[in-house]
Amino acid sequence: MELSLESAGTRRRVLAVAFAVTAILIFQAGKFWLANRRIDSGNLALMKQGAALTPGNGEAWDHVGRYLQFDFANPNPSAAIKAYQKAVRDDPFSSYYWIDLAGAYEDRGDITHAQQAFEHAQAVYPISALVAWNYGNFLIRRQEYSAGYSKIQQAVRTDPKLLPLAISRTWRSTENVDDLLNQALPADPEAYLQALTFFTSIHQPEAGLAVWHRLVSLGKPFAFTRTFPFLDELIADDRSVDVVRAWREARAAAGLPQNGLTNHSLIWNGDFARNFANGGLGWRWDSPIGVSIGFDSPPPSQRGRAVRLDFSGGSNLALDMPAEYVPVEPSHAYHFHACIRVQDITTESGVQFSIIDPNHAGAVNVATDNLTGSRPWAAADEEVVTSDKTHFLLVRLLRNPSRLFDNKLGGTAWIADISLVPSSMGTGESPQ
């Protein structure tokens, strides 16, 4: 039906209706604006007035409840419960309000009603990671570990961002790694790799090994480099046998070749045929300022490549790389061999190889000749005897800073064909 606006009376009636509707809308908008201002005011009396201005607004009463529950000066869980009850009456399908109500009941010590509220939240939103997470933590606090871990696993399956917290809280609840692996974590590489990171950070290699065995048993690929912090923790804890096994298993999982040892040597990639691993039992290099690195042809009759180091001449460089951790046996003798060449090395402090026990100061300390100036390719050989505590040797190229006034390091050094072979003095089998 069309409405004719030709008559003045009709036009006046339409304008009156429009003005009335506009006035109502302005009034409602003003009411909501005033309510929100009061709810956000931080003044409890005004917040309650704001909530009362908007009947059916569960969010407003939830806001009031949070204020009452978490007021540092004067927390009031009982009053918070009343506010949360109004919130769930206004919106019974909000899992957030039920979670808040459960928390207030728990604060007041009313465990029965707290659990009922969590169950309401779960019924409202059964696949919610937030509900499962909060309910699981509640059950863990109640020492209902199996039920709590089940909820935690449900939460991390839905939201993997919760994994780090799930690992730390589960571990700290019982400090039982089997509980973590069997009940709280999903059986997938990402969960286990994050657990490895956690146990490395708190220096728990035994628990880390339990996670490692579970990770490898999955038979799934995972990133090689993500294992390096855990391998470093095993090295620092002198677990040579465990490191060798984990190193090989990590390479296998990443689809990398295993044949990094040659001629009975214990040094991985001693011919530099492969690029540096920069972790684990491989060569490490962290690009210090004042030196650049590359690869050249090896000495005559040698295989692989030579590492070339060019020193810029701009700094009094302290160098302790390339470096590699080598698993060995205590109270054994080994023969170290390397080829080295230098050209135009400045200052009295040149380059040399150093072999030490990284975990026991002074137990092993062997160094080759300090080379300066220009020298052709030559062998550097030393006998190394480990102490009764030694499980690792650190083999590295070393340059100590010069103490002279004209101390900037320039020139070039090459290294190649590095090996560490058990000698006839040792008994038993080497770790690798």
Secondary structure by P-SEA (a helix, b strand, c coil): cccccccaaaaaaaaaaaaaaaaaaaaaaaaaaaaaaaaacccaaaaaaaaaaccccaaaaaaaaaaaacccccccaaaaaaaaaaaaaaccccaaaaaaaaaaaaaacaaaaaaaaaaaaaaaccccaaaaaaaaaaaaaacccaaaaaaaaaaaaacccaaaaaaaaaaaacccaaaaacccccccaaaaaaaaaaaaaaccaaaaaaaaaaaaacccccccccaaaaaaaaaaacaaaaaaaaaaaaaaaacccccccccccccccccccccccccccccccccccccccccccccccccbbbbbbbbcccccccccccbbbbbbbccbbbbbbbbbbbccccccbbbbbbbbcccccccbbbbcccccccccbbbbbbbbbbcccccbbbbbbcccccccccbbbbbbbbbccccccccccccccccc
